Amino acid sequence: MEGIFFTSEPLILIMISLITVLLIVLGRKLETPYLSIIVVAYGLGLLVYHTIRLNSAPMDSNLSPFYFSIAVDLVMLFLGFITYLWIDDMYAKNKNQKSYSDALSWFWDKL
């Protein structure tokens, strides 16, 4: 399994987490939801990459790094999507525009 980019490695997991947090904080400060799309894009890209590599891996090898990497990719994808909806809602309220979706208003009202 040489040459495979695993997000299950601690250093890579920390780097991806820091990049994700920085993009979310920067997107919130600048009030632009487009930075969250970057999080969604690399989450989706890594998910597709790890799924393809999982399918081509030999069945007798240890598959747990693949599964953990796919789980991390799904968390990043979910986090980016929720962040996009959140920042888009903030942007729309500040500009008095209609947001993309107000589907999470029940969640924001409880906070």
N, C-alpha and C positions, 0 to 999 in steps of 0.2 A: 504494500500500500504506500509505496514511496511516491512522492510528488503530489499527494492529495492535500488540498488546503482544508484542514479541519477547523471549525470554529469551536471545537471541544478542547483545544489546547488552551491552557490558562492565559498565556501572553496574548494570543490572538483574541480570546474572549474579552479580556480587559480592554484591548485596543478598540475592538468593535463597539463595546459598551460605551467607552469614552467618546468615540465619534458620534454614536447615536445620541448621547446626552448633549453633546455640544451642538449638534444640529437642531435638536428640539429646543434647547435654551435660546439659541440664536434665532430660530424661527419665531419663538414667542416674543423675544425682544423686538425683532424687526416687524412682527405681526404679518408675516408672509407664510402662507401654508405650503409654499412650493419647496421649502427645505425639508419638510416631512415626506414629500414625494421621493426624495433621494433615499430616505430610510426605507421606504416601501420598495423602491427599485432594487437596492442592493440586498434587501431581505428576500425578495422574490428571485433575484439572480442567484444568490447562494443556495436557496431552496431547490431551484432547478438543477444547479450544479451538483449538489450532494445527492439528489435523487437519481440523476443519471449515473454518477459514480457508484452509488449503492447497487444499481442494477447490473453494473459491469464488474462488481467485486466478486471474487470467488466465494462460494458458499462455505468453504471450510475455514475462512479467515474470521477474525474477530470483527463483528459488525456493530458493536456498541458505539464506537466513535462516530459512525455514520448516523446512527439513531439520535445520539446526543446533539450532533451538529444540525440535523434536520429539526430537532426540537428548538434549538437556539434560533434557527432561521425563522421558524414559525412565530416565536415570541417577538423577534425583531419586526417581522411583517405586521403582526397584530398591533404592536406598539406604534409603529409608523402610521398605520391606518387610523387608530384612535387619536393620535396626536394631530394628524391632518384634519380630522373632523373638529377637534377642539380649537385649533388655531384658526381654521376657516370660520368657525362660529364667532370667535373673538374679532376677527377682521371684519366680518359682515356687520356685527353690532357697532363697531367703531365708525364704519363708513355708511351706516344706515342702508345696507344692501341686504338682499336675500342670500342666506348661506346656502351651501351646496346641499346640506341635509341637516335637519334639526332632529334627527332620530335619537340623539343622545341627550336631549334636553331633560328628560326625567332623571338621568344620572347626574347632570351638572346641578340641578335644582336641589338634590339631596346633599351636595357638598357644602 
